[in-house]
Amino acid sequence: MSKTGLSTNAQSGVFGSPIKAGWTVRLVILAMFLVMISCAVSNTALVAAPAQKIPVIFDTDIGDDIDDTWALVLLLQSPEFDVKLVTTAVNNTTEKAKIVAKILQIAGRTDIPVGIGVQQNKRNHRQRAWVKDYKLSSYPGTIYRNGVKAIVDTIMKSSKPITVIAVGPLPNIAAALQREPGIANKASFVGMHGSIRKGYGGSSKISAEYNVRAYPKAVQKVFTAPWDVTITPLDTCGIIHLRGDKYQKVLKANTTLSKTLIENYRAWHKQGIRNGNKNLSEEELNKRVNQKVNSSSTTLFDTVGIYLAMTTKLVKMEKLGVTVTDDGYTRIDKNAKVINCATEWKDLSAFEDYLVERLTK
């Protein structure tokens, strides 16, 4: 027996001769070393991936239609984005900022500043019950009272191009361009705006879509600015609903943000039903709310704007000259500035699946 406890023949029997065995062991060790180096490189690439995130500003008229809340949750659930700022648009923008701030705080994203946009009035929004006890002063992050200035400063100070995602009327973005036209050289624009060949609900009759119709001059300024413009018009965003099993997965998901989303959906429906019939008993009101909340989503227009800011894989894109009329229509015009329009779905069902996966993870 050798000192190792094995006979020479036994040692040779594994790899052949002792000399060959030595070389084989060295080769195995070298191979393992190369694998380790490869893994280290791969891990370095994974660690470096966040540096490739898309820097975005999200401008939202949250509190009016509920789809903005779905879009904000989708944004927060999308690791592709580095969210630099969220600004509130139109009507009572200070009260709307409470919704944004509370959601960000629940999500643990108080690193994201909130900007209060141009305020037109003090009209109450439909999610006010959800934030009735919330104070903006309690937000641990930064609140910018001048949201337009915050947009300009964020873009101009950025070392990387910013993508501005806007899913409401555009007074904030138009005012930012007026304040500093140079932002168009350092940013691109993605919006939920217009109606190219289809109207609301997939109608063959084009519509004066609300986000354009509300402030057409602002949209004219934004669309004609010298930056890259991409839109999801009603042709693609106006047919987004979650129903059946897909909706039930979101409704029953037990994640912090999915529960927050449904709480807002419930509050939004409750206020809307109450506005329409102030004489309803609380029991009847809750019954009607439950029927709405338990059945399906509303049209989730704004979620497509979030999607287009990261990829266009599931939609057909067309480069079209588009003119914005003073009465709020977006008409194809060969003499107008060319913008990128998502005009059809390649796979709508796949987009719905994507929504469910992101909203419930």
C-alpha positions as CSV (number, residue, x, y, z in Angstrom):
1,M,0.0,0.0,0.0
2,S,1.2,3.5,-0.7
3,K,1.2,6.2,1.9
4,T,-2.1,7.4,0.5
5,G,-3.7,4.1,1.2
6,L,-4.0,3.1,-2.4
7,S,-1.9,0.8,-4.5
8,T,0.0,2.1,-7.5
9,N,-2.2,0.2,-9.7
10,A,-5.3,1.6,-8.0
11,Q,-3.9,5.1,-8.5
12,S,-3.1,4.4,-12.2
13,G,-6.5,2.9,-12.8
14,V,-8.4,6.1,-12.5
15,F,-6.6,8.1,-15.2
16,G,-4.1,5.7,-16.6
17,S,-0.5,6.4,-15.6
18,P,0.4,8.7,-12.7
19,I,1.9,11.2,-15.1
20,K,-1.3,11.3,-17.2
21,A,-3.3,11.6,-14.0
22,G,-1.3,14.6,-13.0
23,W,-2.0,16.4,-16.3
24,T,-5.7,15.4,-16.2
25,V,-6.0,16.9,-12.8
26,R,-4.3,20.1,-14.0
27,L,-6.7,20.3,-16.9
28,V,-9.7,19.8,-14.6
29,I,-8.5,22.5,-12.3
30,L,-7.9,24.8,-15.3
31,A,-11.4,24.1,-16.6
32,M,-12.9,24.9,-13.2
33,F,-10.9,28.1,-13.0
34,L,-12.2,29.2,-16.4
35,V,-15.8,28.5,-15.4
36,M,-15.2,30.6,-12.2
37,I,-13.9,33.4,-14.3
38,S,-16.8,33.1,-16.7
39,C,-19.3,33.2,-13.8
40,A,-17.5,36.2,-12.3
41,V,-17.8,38.1,-15.6
42,S,-21.5,37.1,-15.8
43,N,-22.1,38.3,-12.3
44,T,-20.3,41.6,-13.0
45,A,-22.6,42.1,-16.0
46,L,-25.6,41.4,-13.8
47,V,-24.5,43.9,-11.2
48,A,-23.8,46.5,-14.0
49,A,-27.3,46.0,-15.5
50,P,-29.0,48.7,-13.4
51,A,-26.6,51.3,-15.0
52,Q,-28.5,50.5,-18.2
53,K,-31.9,51.5,-16.8
54,I,-34.0,54.0,-18.7
55,P,-34.1,57.4,-16.8
56,V,-37.7,58.6,-16.9
57,I,-40.0,61.4,-15.7
58,F,-43.6,60.4,-15.3
59,D,-46.2,63.1,-15.8
60,T,-49.7,62.0,-14.7
61,D,-53.2,63.3,-14.2
62,I,-53.8,60.7,-11.5
63,G,-57.0,61.1,-9.6
64,D,-59.2,61.7,-12.6
65,D,-59.4,58.3,-14.4
66,I,-58.1,55.3,-12.5
67,D,-55.9,54.0,-15.2
68,D,-53.2,56.5,-14.1
69,T,-52.9,54.6,-10.8
70,W,-52.5,51.3,-12.7
71,A,-49.8,52.9,-14.8
72,L,-48.0,54.2,-11.7
73,V,-48.0,50.8,-10.2
74,L,-46.8,49.3,-13.5
75,L,-44.0,51.8,-13.6
76,L,-42.9,51.0,-10.1
77,Q,-43.0,47.3,-10.9
78,S,-40.7,47.7,-14.0
79,P,-37.0,47.3,-13.2
80,E,-36.2,48.6,-16.6
81,F,-36.8,52.2,-15.4
82,D,-34.8,54.6,-13.2
83,V,-37.7,56.9,-12.1
84,K,-36.2,60.4,-11.6
85,L,-39.5,62.3,-10.9
86,V,-43.2,62.0,-10.9
87,T,-45.3,65.2,-11.6
88,T,-49.0,65.7,-11.3
89,A,-51.0,67.3,-14.1
90,V,-54.2,69.4,-14.4
91,N,-56.9,70.5,-11.9
92,N,-56.0,70.2,-8.2
93,T,-52.4,69.1,-8.7
94,T,-51.5,69.5,-5.0
95,E,-54.2,67.1,-3.9
96,K,-53.2,64.7,-6.6
97,A,-49.7,64.7,-5.4
98,K,-50.9,63.1,-2.2
99,I,-52.0,60.0,-4.1
100,V,-48.5,59.8,-5.8
101,A,-46.6,60.4,-2.5
102,K,-48.7,57.9,-0.5
103,I,-48.2,55.1,-3.2
104,L,-44.5,55.8,-3.4
105,Q,-44.2,55.6,0.4
106,I,-46.1,52.3,0.5
107,A,-43.9,51.0,-2.2
108,G,-40.7,52.0,-0.3
109,R,-39.8,54.4,-3.1
110,T,-39.4,57.7,-1.3
111,D,-36.2,58.2,-3.2
112,I,-38.4,59.4,-6.1
113,P,-39.3,63.1,-5.9
114,V,-42.8,64.3,-6.4
115,G,-43.5,67.5,-8.4
116,I,-46.7,69.5,-8.2
117,G,-47.7,70.6,-11.6
118,V,-49.6,73.6,-13.0
119,Q,-52.8,73.9,-11.0
120,Q,-56.0,75.0,-12.8
121,N,-58.5,74.7,-10.0
122,K,-59.2,73.1,-6.6
123,R,-61.6,70.4,-7.9
124,N,-61.7,67.3,-5.8
125,H,-60.5,64.0,-7.4
126,R,-62.2,60.6,-7.1
127,Q,-59.6,59.0,-4.9
128,R,-59.7,61.7,-2.2
129,A,-61.1,59.2,0.4
130,W,-57.9,57.2,0.1
131,V,-55.7,60.2,1.0
132,K,-58.1,62.1,3.3
133,D,-55.7,61.6,6.3
134,Y,-52.5,61.8,4.3
135,K,-50.3,65.0,4.5
136,L,-47.7,65.9,1.9
137,S,-45.5,67.1,4.7
138,S,-45.3,63.5,5.9
139,Y,-43.6,62.3,2.7
140,P,-40.0,61.3,3.6
141,G,-38.8,62.2,0.1
142,T,-38.7,65.5,-1.8
143,I,-41.8,67.4,-2.8
144,Y,-41.2,70.1,-5.4
145,R,-43.8,72.8,-5.2
146,N,-42.9,73.9,-8.8
147,G,-43.2,70.7,-10.8
148,V,-42.4,72.4,-14.1
149,K,-39.1,73.7,-12.8
150,A,-38.4,70.2,-11.4
151,I,-39.0,68.8,-14.9
152,V,-36.6,71.3,-16.5
153,D,-33.9,70.9,-13.8
154,T,-34.1,67.1,-13.9
155,I,-33.6,66.9,-17.7
156,M,-31.0,69.6,-17.9
157,K,-28.9,68.3,-15.1
158,S,-29.0,64.7,-16.3
159,S,-25.9,63.1,-17.8
160,K,-28.1,60.8,-19.8
161,P,-31.1,61.4,-22.1
162,I,-34.4,61.4,-20.2
163,T,-37.6,59.8,-21.4
164,V,-40.6,61.9,-20.5
165,I,-43.7,59.6,-20.1
166,A,-46.9,61.7,-20.1
167,V,-50.3,60.0,-19.7
168,G,-52.6,63.1,-19.3
169,P,-53.1,66.5,-20.7
170,L,-49.9,68.4,-21.3
171,P,-49.8,71.8,-19.6
172,N,-46.8,70.8,-17.5
173,I,-44.7,69.5,-20.4
174,A,-45.7,72.5,-22.6
175,A,-44.7,74.9,-19.8
176,A,-41.4,73.1,-19.4
177,L,-40.6,73.5,-23.1
178,Q,-41.6,77.2,-22.8
179,R,-39.4,77.7,-19.8
180,E,-36.4,75.9,-21.4
181,P,-36.7,74.8,-25.0
182,G,-33.3,73.0,-24.6
183,I,-35.0,70.1,-22.8
184,A,-36.0,68.8,-26.2
185,N,-32.3,68.2,-27.0
186,K,-31.8,66.1,-23.9
187,A,-35.0,64.1,-23.8
188,S,-37.6,62.1,-25.7
189,F,-41.4,62.0,-25.3
190,V,-43.7,59.1,-24.9
191,G,-47.4,59.8,-24.5
192,M,-50.9,58.4,-24.3
193,H,-52.5,60.8,-26.7
194,G,-54.7,61.0,-29.8
195,S,-56.8,58.9,-32.2
196,I,-55.3,58.0,-35.5
197,R,-57.7,55.6,-37.3
198,K,-59.7,54.3,-34.3
199,G,-61.7,56.0,-31.6
200,Y,-62.9,55.1,-28.2
201,G,-63.7,51.4,-27.7
202,G,-62.2,50.5,-31.0
203,S,-64.7,52.5,-33.0
204,S,-63.9,53.1,-36.6
205,K,-64.8,56.7,-36.1
206,I,-61.8,58.8,-34.8
207,S,-62.3,60.7,-31.6
208,A,-61.1,64.0,-30.1
209,E,-59.2,62.1,-27.4
210,Y,-59.5,63.7,-23.9
211,N,-55.8,64.2,-23.2
212,V,-55.5,66.2,-26.5
213,R,-59.0,67.8,-26.4
214,A,-58.5,69.2,-22.9
215,Y,-55.4,71.3,-23.9
216,P,-54.8,71.1,-27.6
217,K,-52.4,74.0,-27.7
218,A,-50.2,72.3,-25.2
219,V,-50.2,69.1,-27.3
220,Q,-49.3,71.1,-30.4
221,K,-46.3,72.5,-28.6
222,V,-45.1,69.2,-27.4
223,F,-45.6,67.3,-30.7
224,T,-43.8,69.9,-32.7
225,A,-40.8,70.3,-30.4
226,P,-37.5,69.0,-31.8
227,W,-37.5,65.8,-29.9
228,D,-38.4,62.2,-30.7
229,V,-42.2,61.7,-30.1
230,T,-43.9,58.3,-29.6
231,I,-47.6,57.9,-28.8
232,T,-50.1,55.3,-28.1
233,P,-53.4,56.6,-29.5
234,L,-56.8,55.1,-28.8
235,D,-56.1,52.7,-31.7
236,T,-54.0,50.7,-29.2
237,C,-54.6,52.0,-25.7
238,G,-58.3,52.3,-26.0
239,I,-59.0,48.6,-26.0
240,I,-57.0,47.5,-23.0
241,H,-59.1,45.7,-20.3
242,L,-58.4,42.9,-17.8
243,R,-61.3,40.5,-17.5
244,G,-61.9,37.0,-16.3
245,D,-59.0,35.0,-14.9
246,K,-56.5,37.7,-15.8
247,Y,-58.3,40.3,-13.8
248,Q,-59.0,37.9,-10.9
249,K,-55.2,37.3,-10.6
250,V,-54.7,41.0,-10.0
251,L,-57.7,41.3,-7.7
252,K,-56.6,38.4,-5.5
253,A,-52.9,39.0,-5.5
254,N,-51.5,39.4,-2.1
255,T,-48.7,41.9,-2.8
256,T,-48.4,45.3,-1.2
257,L,-48.7,47.2,-4.5
258,S,-51.5,45.1,-5.9
259,K,-53.5,45.5,-2.7
260,T,-52.8,49.3,-2.8
261,L,-54.0,49.4,-6.5
262,I,-57.3,47.6,-5.6
263,E,-57.8,49.9,-2.6
264,N,-57.6,52.9,-5.0
265,Y,-59.8,51.2,-7.5
266,R,-62.4,50.7,-4.8
267,A,-62.2,54.3,-3.6
268,W,-62.4,55.6,-7.1
269,H,-65.5,53.6,-7.9
270,K,-67.1,54.5,-4.6
271,Q,-66.7,58.2,-5.1
272,G,-67.9,58.0,-8.7
273,I,-71.1,56.1,-7.7
274,R,-71.7,58.4,-4.8
275,N,-71.3,61.5,-7.1
276,G,-74.0,60.0,-9.4
277,N,-76.5,59.2,-6.6
278,K,-76.0,60.9,-3.3
279,N,-79.1,59.3,-1.8
280,L,-77.8,55.7,-1.9
281,S,-77.5,53.9,1.5
282,E,-74.1,52.9,2.5
283,E,-75.1,49.2,2.1
284,E,-76.3,49.7,-1.4
285,L,-73.3,51.9,-2.3
286,N,-70.9,49.2,-1.1
287,K,-72.9,46.5,-3.0
288,R,-72.5,48.4,-6.2
289,V,-68.8,49.1,-5.6
290,N,-68.2,45.4,-5.0
291,Q,-70.0,44.5,-8.2
292,K,-67.7,46.9,-10.1
293,V,-64.4,46.0,-8.4
294,N,-65.0,42.2,-8.4
295,S,-65.8,42.0,-12.2
296,S,-63.1,43.7,-14.3
297,S,-60.8,46.7,-14.8
298,T,-61.8,49.8,-16.6
299,T,-60.0,50.7,-19.8
300,L,-56.3,50.8,-18.9
301,F,-55.2,53.4,-21.5
302,D,-52.1,54.7,-19.7
303,T,-50.4,51.3,-19.1
304,V,-49.5,51.3,-22.8
305,G,-47.5,54.5,-22.4
306,I,-45.4,52.8,-19.8
307,Y,-44.9,49.8,-22.1
308,L,-43.8,51.9,-25.1
309,A,-41.2,53.6,-23.0
310,M,-39.3,50.3,-22.7
311,T,-40.2,48.4,-25.9
312,T,-42.5,48.3,-28.9
313,K,-42.2,44.5,-29.4
314,L,-46.0,43.8,-29.2
315,V,-47.3,46.7,-31.3
316,K,-47.1,47.8,-34.9
317,M,-45.4,51.1,-35.1
318,E,-45.9,53.6,-37.9
319,K,-44.0,56.9,-38.6
320,L,-46.8,59.4,-39.5
321,G,-47.0,63.1,-39.9
322,V,-49.6,64.1,-37.4
323,T,-51.3,67.5,-37.0
324,V,-53.1,68.4,-33.8
325,T,-56.2,70.5,-34.5
326,D,-57.6,73.2,-32.2
327,D,-60.6,71.1,-31.5
328,G,-58.5,68.2,-30.2
329,Y,-58.1,65.8,-33.2
330,T,-54.9,64.2,-34.2
331,R,-55.0,63.9,-38.0
332,I,-52.6,62.3,-40.4
333,D,-50.9,65.0,-42.4
334,K,-48.0,64.3,-44.8
335,N,-46.8,67.9,-44.2
336,A,-46.7,67.7,-40.4
337,K,-43.8,66.6,-38.2
338,V,-43.4,62.8,-38.3
339,I,-43.9,61.0,-35.0
340,N,-43.9,57.3,-33.9
341,C,-47.4,55.9,-33.6
342,A,-48.5,52.6,-32.1
343,T,-51.4,51.9,-34.4
344,E,-52.1,48.2,-34.0
345,W,-51.5,45.3,-31.7
346,K,-49.4,42.4,-32.9
347,D,-50.4,40.4,-29.8
348,L,-52.9,42.0,-27.4
349,S,-53.2,38.9,-25.3
350,A,-49.5,38.8,-24.6
351,F,-49.7,42.4,-23.5
352,E,-52.5,41.5,-21.1
353,D,-50.4,38.7,-19.7
354,Y,-47.4,41.0,-19.3
355,L,-49.6,43.4,-17.3
356,V,-50.9,40.7,-15.0
357,E,-47.3,39.4,-14.4
358,R,-45.9,42.8,-13.6
359,L,-48.8,43.9,-11.4
360,T,-48.9,40.8,-9.3
361,K,-45.2,40.1,-8.8
